[in-house]
Amino acid sequence: MAEFRRYRGSDLRTFLVAIFEHYGVSHADAVAEAESLVRADEMGIDSHGVAHIMANAYIPGLRSGEVDAKAQPEVVRQTAATALMDAHGGLGGVATTRAMELAIEKARSTGAGFVAVSNSRHFGAAAYYALLPVEHGMLGLSMTIGGLGVVPTYGRGRRLGINPLAFAAPSKHRHPFLLDIATSVVAGGKLELARMNRRSVPLGWIVDRAGKPTTNTDDYYAGGALLPLGGTPETGSYKGYGLAVMIDILCGVLTGMGFAASLGQTSARPHFVGAIDIAAFRSLDDFTTMMDEMIDTLGATEPAQGAERVLVHGEREFDAIAERTRNGIPLHPEVVDRLTSVAEAAGVPLPAPV
Amino acid sequence: MAEFRRYRGSDLRTFLVAIFEHYGVSHADAVAEAESLVRADEMGIDSHGVAHIMANAYIPGLRSGEVDAKAQPEVVRQTAATALMDAHGGLGGVATTRAMELAIEKARSTGAGFVAVSNSRHFGAAAYYALLPVEHGMLGLSMTIGGLGVVPTYGRGRRLGINPLAFAAPSKHRHPFLLDIATSVVAGGKLELARMNRRSVPLGWIVDRAGKPTTNTDDYYAGGALLPLGGTPETGSYKGYGLAVMIDILCGVLTGMGFAASLGQTSARPHFVGAIDIAAFRSLDDFTTMMDEMIDTLGATEPAQGAERVLVHGEREFDAIAERTRNGIPLHPEVVDRLTSVAEAAGVPLPAPV
């Protein structure tokens, strides 16, 4: 087992801000981008945190110009409750944070706000944005087109993105409800992990290039694809397929950027975020009281034979936040190596572990 | 094979309107309710059409008073983009149609409209409502809490509703995109069908009272439950579980009516509908042109080995509309018997088959 070292979240924020500033990003934008990444780590979404910084949507993109450090998201069209924002090729976390801030502002005045974002880059963890309205007593929704990797039901080859959807709602004394799911059976990260460890994957995750179910991850990388949520036609794969297309429509067709199959393999990404003000429907206090009741009821479900207990979405993430805020964020040695090389190239000191 | 007889949609509409009027429903409300039912049949959603009329949410409910024939949906709270509507125990199709009309009106003036409905009854097919905004160049969304029937991941017993979600978007020369799914692996109708035919169901649909997977439908009716979309934890059942809770929140907690587990087995239902105006984001013509491209791209996906072709959501329903508008709606002899007894009790003549 590789030895993880723990880093304080505040130290990682300061470090990332300095790195982004080094590559020409303004201080305010660097703070927004760093926050989206480190918060993902604090929630335990390690695949979408600082470990991701060497993906094209971040440092290499800033170096090559594929990501425009100076780009400022621009509202190109808006109504009282909606806006279309052009990210102009800038960092995804910056554009999506601004988009959600605008959605919250609109929800405060009209009850609901929805902002579609074009020409953005990978935005990290969908959960991060869905949680922003929760701080304001609102429901939050975020989605994006992910990498092309999913096969439509009865087909072969990749025609759908690994499209995530996140939804969050506040509670009173419990954790917020937080759903963050890819509309494929699993997200890409779990395949990558299985491949690295030379392990087979369960039947129902992937198909080979002929569209036939397989447990060998090599088949995925040789022209295969992930299955949509539901797995097979018999167990509802057209549902995951349809949810992926719904996200393609809300992000890609509504902005005009294109759907997953037309976008292809690029770091350019559209997003869709929304906020709904709970007070427009009923008192926030009554709402959050009922949320607590619901969370308690679900959590108290008698476990199935052999199972430990029933979890409610968000519990794991908020437990991780509590633990990692206290003890620091554990980083894999390979991630530390990655950050070390980023630090050296930018002449910015890497913080010491806890 | 039982012999189906075909009835003209217009005849069934006239018949149902007379039936509802007989039980005290106003003409305008009877037309709205009949339309939601017959249109479901035309789309091929037979389980939610006229066959459903003997469920408590319809004729028996009107007879017993469980459904209030005279109830008028009332907007009890609203903002520019949202409304909370109280259906006051009236017919679900009436309240939900009014709710969606209000959402469309709000979307026309602010870009987006969302209406939550409390104290309603079963609303029929979610697809019907999601399609209403499409006629106005808008995206449509509808959901409701279904009957208590789904087990949370790692649990036993029914804590979640068979909650459906529908989403629709217009195209230019193709059919509209139309997603209408239950967030369980399958909807209840498929189990009922398997039980009637004494057939086992695939592993991954249901669990027994101990929470263990089973293929015997008797186990479902003896305290078992449907699995959430995703089936097992390994293939993402927490995703279907979370989507079901999201719908509980938007329909039940936002209206204050309660979540699936607190509502229990009742015909009282909350709903949530929304409309988003495409023109608020980009030209409708550009949008629908890209929708056609997307539908063509998905439909042209090379089929998997042994499969015939890839379908796109909505194709089947709009093919059914074309065929059934031409040839009439095929009704099972048992459904005809049901309608005959309804006709006799109300003194309203059943139309002749085509």
Interface residues (C-beta under 8 A of the other chain):
Chain A: R77 Q78 T79 A80 A81 T82 L84 S109 T110 G111 A112 G113 F114 A116 L139 V151 P152 T153 Y154 G155 R156 G157 R159 F167 A169 F177 L179 I181 V185 V186 P202 G204 W205 V207 A210 G211 K212 L229 G230 G231 E234 T235 G236 Y238 K239 G240 Y241 G242 L243 V245 M246 D248 I249 L250 V253 L254 T255 G256 G258 F259 A261 S262 I276 D277 I278 A280 F281 R282 D286 F287 M290 M291 E293 M294 T297 L298 T301 E302 P303 A304 Q305 A307 E308 R309 V310 L311 V312 H313
Chain B: R77 Q78 T79 A80 A81 T82 L84 S109 T110 G111 A112 G113 F114 A116 L139 V151 P152 T153 Y154 G155 R156 G157 R159 F167 A169 F177 L179 I181 T183 V185 V186 P202 G204 W205 V207 A210 G211 K212 L229 G230 G231 E234 T235 G236 Y238 K239 G240 Y241 G242 L243 V245 M246 D248 I249 L250 V253 L254 T255 G256 G258 F259 A261 S262 I276 D277 I278 A280 F281 R282 D286 F287 M290 M291 E293 M294 T297 L298 T301 E302 P303 A304 Q305 A307 E308 R309 V310 L311 V312 H313
